[in-house]
């Protein structure tokens, strides 16, 4: 009898496994219920820009249930809420802010060079604003008038000011090259009517923070900070700009009134991003290499606590009730079952309520889609019409060929196709096949590409074969190194390629738009992620070769193919040593 019962259990388990295999084919964009009629059961809502997923995931807090996905584009980075002016009255969201008005969410698409405007009440994409090429939008922030967006061009060393209503954009250069502004914020007036407001933006290669006047929009000062700064954020009380000095393992605190560094605070290794509680008492900083979050007392200007995370934290978000901080972790080896070819990244929810019995503890970890870049949270009370069920109907009118559901499939390779093949062993470079296809072989490693520059002609059929030859991502020695290869601009819709270690990704498209385009890794692959850059030239035979008008390339990056070959061989030697 015991044997028969055991056999029955085994058969039942096999049936379950079989069912799971079928269910595993389900698109991650689908929730257990319809994304439009699932009842909202949480007091707060998180809007997660899904990076290479190309969609904004709408999640409940604290349940972390995914209620719906809002397709936007290609490579989403920074979500930011619409709001009244930040000069307003005290409220639940902060001491001197009215907080999000629940009307719109703005999110930048680095790959497609657009800003998406999402109607929060309808749960759908309203429209897209296209920024001038070349640009490469990394981060956006809302101006104090609530009508203007400021953005950074990480790939091109440019800054932009965009009128939301008209889409009219002013672009200014931030030289000298190499220049890479990526994160920016605007200091709050915090009840001081006479306090002047500026855009503060880090410059990764200058190791400075630039101070920009709002009107007229111009650079007025550069403040030296630590080595290769990343997150640059304004505290809610308007006192400081906190800068995460990634390669100095420090936090530079800029005094807003004096426009100078007030104090440098030691932090964990690889500080990336800062968030603040709504009272302006504490700041929280993600430390990618240290696998932790450090807590800074903004009155004492010193680190007072540190919370370990699963590992390789990127962005960070805090709930408006100041109870939770969310770590958006880039890797998760051994934590979840693999889903497809890449291991999932995850959201980790940590208790930061000091009076709680579980203070500093991880309460929940869930796998998430794509490569979540950043997330913002508001109280659910701001969303009045949650169950209107119009999201997919609205989106389907915006994107031709998106199918009856209105969704754009994950990957978003519109105008091209991509697939995985066994690891390609061919030498890097550009060759022409017998049928006239330009085969471009690119090798990716920590941290770079070979070749860095690729040149084809307008009208060429291009076959990109990108191989991840990395065996250890710099100092991390992760067994799950994932890299990306994306061509900014119109080709972002066609070349979004994510490459796990030991395989090759193939992307096929027609080079139909002449110009010079930046190549970058769209998947955060390690501490020197910003070094994963290159250039893609599409020459018009009638007009002659293109020249890179704007670029962040040093002399090493401008070397010829022979130098690239040397770099490739060096990378192979390093990878072999890392295996010993």
CORRABEL-V188465 format. One record per run of one state. SS is the DSSP state (hx for helix, st for strand, lp for the rest). FROM is the first residue (numbers start at 0). TO is the last residue. If there is no record, write none. Layout:
BEGIN
ss:SS from:FROM to:TO
ss:SS from:FROM to:TO
END
This chain:
BEGIN
ss:lp from:0 to:0
ss:hx from:1 to:22
ss:lp from:23 to:42
ss:st from:43 to:48
ss:lp from:49 to:49
ss:hx from:50 to:52
ss:lp from:53 to:53
ss:st from:54 to:60
ss:lp from:61 to:64
ss:st from:65 to:70
ss:lp from:71 to:74
ss:st from:75 to:82
ss:lp from:83 to:89
ss:st from:90 to:90
ss:lp from:91 to:92
ss:st from:93 to:93
ss:lp from:94 to:98
ss:st from:99 to:108
ss:lp from:109 to:112
ss:st from:113 to:118
ss:lp from:119 to:122
ss:st from:123 to:129
ss:lp from:130 to:135
ss:st from:136 to:141
ss:lp from:142 to:146
ss:st from:147 to:152
ss:lp from:153 to:156
ss:st from:157 to:162
ss:lp from:163 to:167
ss:st from:168 to:172
ss:lp from:173 to:179
ss:st from:180 to:185
ss:lp from:186 to:196
ss:st from:197 to:202
ss:lp from:203 to:206
ss:st from:207 to:212
ss:lp from:213 to:216
ss:st from:217 to:223
ss:lp from:224 to:227
ss:st from:228 to:233
ss:lp from:234 to:238
ss:st from:239 to:244
ss:lp from:245 to:248
ss:st from:249 to:254
ss:lp from:255 to:258
ss:st from:259 to:265
ss:lp from:266 to:269
ss:st from:270 to:275
ss:lp from:276 to:280
ss:st from:281 to:286
ss:lp from:287 to:290
ss:st from:291 to:296
ss:lp from:297 to:300
ss:st from:301 to:307
ss:lp from:308 to:311
ss:st from:312 to:317
ss:lp from:318 to:322
ss:st from:323 to:328
ss:lp from:329 to:337
ss:st from:338 to:338
ss:lp from:339 to:340
ss:st from:341 to:341
ss:lp from:342 to:343
ss:st from:344 to:350
ss:lp from:351 to:360
ss:st from:361 to:367
ss:lp from:368 to:372
ss:st from:373 to:378
ss:hx from:379 to:381
ss:lp from:382 to:389
ss:hx from:390 to:395
ss:lp from:396 to:414
ss:st from:415 to:421
ss:lp from:422 to:427
ss:st from:428 to:431
ss:lp from:432 to:436
ss:st from:437 to:444
ss:lp from:445 to:446
ss:st from:447 to:449
ss:lp from:450 to:451
ss:st from:452 to:456
ss:lp from:457 to:459
ss:st from:460 to:467
ss:lp from:468 to:480
ss:st from:481 to:486
ss:lp from:487 to:487
ss:hx from:488 to:492
ss:lp from:493 to:495
ss:st from:496 to:499
ss:lp from:500 to:501
ss:st from:502 to:509
ss:lp from:510 to:513
ss:st from:514 to:519
ss:lp from:520 to:527
ss:hx from:528 to:530
ss:lp from:531 to:531
ss:st from:532 to:539
ss:lp from:540 to:542
ss:st from:543 to:543
ss:lp from:544 to:553
ss:hx from:554 to:557
ss:lp from:558 to:559
ss:hx from:560 to:577
ss:lp from:578 to:579
END
